[in-house]
Amino acid sequence: MPSPLRRSPPALRILVPPAPASEGLPPCPSSPPPSTASRCATTSPGTGRRWCCCTARCSPVRSGGDSAISGRSPPSTPCSGWTCAATAAPGSPTTPAAYTQEVLVQDLLAVLEAEDIGRAALMGYSLGARIALSTTLAYPGLVTRLVSLGGSASAQRGAVDSVFFPGVIDAVREQGMESFCAGQGLGPEVTSRRARATRTAFLAADHEAVAARPAAPHATAAVPDEMLESCTVPALWMAGSEDHPRHEESARAASLMPDAEFVSLPGRDHGGTLFPPDEVLAEVMPFLS
């Protein structure tokens, strides 16, 4: 386990696995630039995943895929405001044991430790929201605020199929990421900028790692009500009104926490939670300030 974290974050960086460019999203380097290598290159003791520093300019919620995010700075600054721990890059572990909540929490703590961050605000989307919640409950002294986007504190058995499509794990394992894209309506025929960028990101992932990753959350048990009731970390839960059952589960979790609120995002499903970002940021940025 990482040693106790030390100080509040001054300026953080986005840490993501190397990924190819998609329209409007520059590629991350295959290794950190020399000037930042000492701070950006880190290997998680939990899974052995190695992170690199993305040097592009970016917006807080444009972190791509499931993520657990810490830190805060104004949007559209050089990648110095958010630290993002991501999974399923080529070379990632391909067994479900590498993606349990316990392991992923240790991944997040390893990134915070490598960045010398004492206490941080955590914001996560989907699986990242559950990682942020698990970290908050296990290490409340390290977390200043929690933002859960499309998250849940409920048992996750069957959740992967409901969020994506029935049999998604077997389809990805046996047929690759093209089958995942097809099941999400992101086939080669898509034309919108957002859809093409999302398709590009999915196709860059290691399909065996992607298949292994949801298999672990599939066995994730519910957070006991008493744990939520005893957590005093300020929390903001948000979910799309069409994101069932995450919408209902997020509202329930917020109702149990003593210092939490729930905000519904009208008309959004799970995949549309973050986009367009203005409505999300209108709630998140004041909450984090």
ZITA-V308488 format. One record per residue. N is the residue number from 1. D_LAST is the distance of its C-alpha to the last C-alpha in whole Angstrom. Layout:
BEGIN
N	D_LAST
N	D_LAST
END
This chain:
BEGIN
1	30
2	28
3	28
4	25
5	22
6	21
7	18
8	14
9	14
10	14
11	15
12	16
13	19
14	19
15	22
16	25
17	29
18	31
19	31
20	33
21	32
22	31
23	31
24	28
25	27
26	28
27	30
28	29
29	31
30	34
31	33
32	30
33	31
34	33
35	30
36	27
37	30
38	29
39	26
40	25
41	29
42	29
43	31
44	30
45	32
46	32
47	33
48	34
49	31
50	31
51	28
52	28
53	25
54	25
55	25
56	24
57	21
58	19
59	16
60	14
61	16
62	19
63	20
64	23
65	25
66	23
67	21
68	19
69	16
70	14
71	11
72	9
73	9
74	10
75	13
76	17
77	17
78	19
79	19
80	17
81	13
82	14
83	17
84	19
85	22
86	25
87	28
88	32
89	32
90	36
91	37
92	35
93	36
94	38
95	39
96	37
97	37
98	34
99	32
100	31
101	28
102	29
103	30
104	27
105	25
106	27
107	26
108	22
109	23
110	25
111	23
112	20
113	23
114	24
115	21
116	21
117	18
118	18
119	15
120	12
121	10
122	13
123	13
124	17
125	19
126	23
127	24
128	21
129	19
130	22
131	22
132	18
133	20
134	23
135	21
136	19
137	22
138	24
139	21
140	19
141	19
142	17
143	14
144	11
145	10
146	12
147	13
148	16
149	18
150	21
151	22
152	24
153	25
154	29
155	32
156	32
157	35
158	36
159	33
160	33
161	36
162	34
163	31
164	34
165	37
166	40
167	41
168	39
169	39
170	43
171	42
172	40
173	42
174	45
175	45
176	42
177	39
178	40
179	41
180	38
181	37
182	40
183	39
184	35
185	37
186	36
187	40
188	41
189	41
190	38
191	37
192	33
193	31
194	29
195	32
196	33
197	30
198	30
199	33
200	34
201	31
202	33
203	36
204	35
205	34
206	37
207	38
208	39
209	36
210	35
211	37
212	37
213	33
214	33
215	36
216	34
217	31
218	34
219	35
220	32
221	33
222	30
223	28
224	30
225	28
226	28
227	26
228	23
229	24
230	24
231	20
232	18
233	15
234	12
235	13
236	13
237	16
238	17
239	21
240	23
241	26
242	28
243	27
244	30
245	30
246	26
247	25
248	27
249	26
250	22
251	23
252	25
253	23
254	20
255	22
256	23
257	20
258	20
259	16
260	16
261	16
262	18
263	17
264	20
265	21
266	24
267	27
268	25
269	27
270	26
271	26
272	25
273	21
274	19
275	21
276	21
277	17
278	16
279	16
280	14
281	12
282	12
283	11
284	9
285	6
286	5
287	6
288	4
289	0
END
